Amino acid sequence: METIRVLQIGTTDWRGIYTIPEIAAWDFCETVETLPKRAYDLVFLTRPVGRAEKELLLKAVLPYTLFLCGGADMDDATRDLAEKKKAEILSDGQIQRFLSEELRFFFHTPYGERFRHENLAVAEDFHGDVRWHGGCYLQLDGDYGQEMNQVAFWRNNIPLNKGQSLEFWLEYEKDPDVEIALQIMHFIGGGSEVLQKWTFGEEELKDVVCIDNPIVNGNIFLSIYAKGKGRLRIRNLHDRHSRKGHGYFLPGGERYVTPEREELFCYFDPGDRKPPLSVYFSGYRQQEGFEGRNMMRRMGCPFLLITDPRMEGGNFYMGSAQYEALMVATIRRYMEELHFTPEQLILSGISMGSVGSLYYGSELQPHALILGKPLCNLGDIAANERLVRPGVFPTSLDVMMNVCGTSDADAVERFNRRFWDKFDSADWSGTKIILSYLIEDDYDGSAYQTLLSHVQSGGAQVYGKGIHGRHCDNTEYVVEWFTSQYRKILREDFGREL
């Protein structure tokens, strides 16, 4: 298992009192005098901190990883540190159990993935109608029998290491007369002996399901069982390294889900709790998780990371009415926690993340949008897969089908209109739109020019920087310009010195 870096600050080293797990790389200090080279995965504070220590710890400690224990009385400095780092309190009686059972969930490297659609196979014994809808879903229609029978499975087993916990989320739709279950079997690597088997029915599948492996390294095989008669659509299956209640992907990461089983993840860092709140939408990510935490931490202000795990790499932050309302409500909730107004909000993102910023900026009316490689004509992105960049980004076709229901020429126009109808309904008069675009962009070559033509609000400000290259080129320069504009806005509009 991955080594977990732990810092204990206090007067008595716990290694002489408690049993410390082998996976913990333990550091103890009585006083904090310098910044560590990199942040610890866990910090235990067993006494109050001084003002100088507090300033160092504000820079060094990651939110949701600080635990106040024993004699960490809540004086003003300690209370301020705890509030800004979302600290938790551990009583003396909880410490050993936490070390033995919970510490392992604060691993440094998060991981999540969507099972590849091409590895999904239909069981040989299923004789009903089978239809594939690109990478969106597999549709089965037929009689599955009166007993649970395997109807589909995923080729290519995935590893399950000793001491590891994995979470799974299944996206599916079905007729009322169909009942399904997800079955997981654990094998020794290279062998056929079943070590463990889990079967999760529909009641359990209403939430994320989790498996634990205290036995031995091995592999797991996953399949869908069904009974009854009717239609079943298998959309996506996700697996993630579990933190068992301590967050999703990162400690403190939050998960939301709509009745249609669409997921939304966010991660909030309070920073110094002073304006602005900077929201960063992750770009296309085949490996699920958050993007941009280190970059946003360096800004110093409160920030919110948002990621979209639907489809392969994301669904461009568009979804059902419930999903889009949930997105807006989530951002507003953190604005309310900080007591910020729209004039104290920045939305930002690169590539797919620019779509989230522009789309939800239409409702939130932020002070600024900071964008890299903006995408606006979403239908054109899919249409360009045929002749402009064949085989480069087929996910664009799946996203259009998922949002519009089809992938024909009519869907191209409807997908474009869905974005622009929302954009055109907004009042952009108090917003700065700052973006860097690729002059030879092969995803959406007219994004910048079209955006300029749609900004009709008096008082809106648009700053554009053209850079040569296709969409996946020159990323380093785009990010450099993106961060420089962030710093400029924070300095000139919010009085922050970085």
Secondary structure, DSSP 8 states (H G I E B T S, - for coil): ---EEEEEESSS-GGGTS---TTEEEEEESS--S--SS--SEEEE-S---HHHHHHHHHH--TT-EEEETT----HHHHHHHHHTT-EEE-GGGHHHIIIIIGGGG-SS--EEE--GGGEEE-TT--SEEEEETTTEEEEEEEEEEEEEEEEEESS-EEE-TTEEEEEEEEEEE-TTEEEEEEEEEEETT---EEEEEEEETTGGGS-EEEEE-S--EEEEEEEEEEEEEEEEEEEEEEEE--TTS-SSSTT-EEEE-TT--EEEEEEE-TTS-S-EEEEE----SB-S---HHHHHTT-S-EEEEE--STTT--TT---HHHHHHHHHHHHHHHHHHT--GGGEEEEEETHHHHHHHHHHHHH--SEEEEES----HHHHHHHHHHTSTTT-THHHHHHHHHHS--SHHHHHHHHHHHHHHHHTS--TT-EEEEEEETT-SS-TTHHHHHHHH--STT-EEEEEEE-S-TTS-HHHHHHHHHHHHHHHHHHHH----
